Amino acid sequence: MKPDNMEIPVYDLTIKAGEDFSFSFYLHDESGALQDLTGKTFRSQLRAFAEDTTAFDFVCQHNNQGGIVTLFMPHTKTQAIRFQKGVYDVFQINGDGTRNCKLCGNVTVKPAVTR
């Protein structure tokens, strides 16, 4: 459980439809060292609004002891996005099944012009 004084970081993203999208961020432990992510998995989705039934999944990868999480969405998915404003979040799933939100924010989608 997250202590009440720890807020979930908010970072807004911009995605260009029709382009491969990649975004990486670092996770640190309480001492400031890069977090060991071995044995953890991540899930992340983009939706027009939180309750929307249509979701666009990010491919989530990490580098184990290096503390870096990368979100990726190929151009075949980004070109299918039909809204210009949305929301996303990133959940860490621990080995015991507990889930913690590590990042969230708004997403601006720039439409594709060139086909």
C-alpha positions, 0 to 999 in steps of 0.5 A: 500500500502506498503511504498517503503522502506519496503521490502518483507521478503525473506526466503528460504524453503526446503521440503522433498518430501513424508513428511508432511511439516509445517513451521510457522512464526511471523508477527509483527506490526510497533511497534514490537508487534505481529500482530492481524490477526483476520479477515485476511486470507492467501494464499500460493502456490509453483510453479516450476517457477512463471509463471508455471500453475501447483501450489501446495497450502499450507494450511494456518492457523493463531492464530488470536491475536498471530501473527503466520502464519503456512503453511502446505502441507501433504505428499500426495501433497509433494510426487507429486512434480516433480521438485527440485527447485521452488518458493513460496509466502504468501499473506495476504488477509484483510477484505476489499479484499486488498492483501499484500505479507508477505513472499516469497522465493525459495524452494528446494525439496529433492526427496523421496527415500523410498516408 
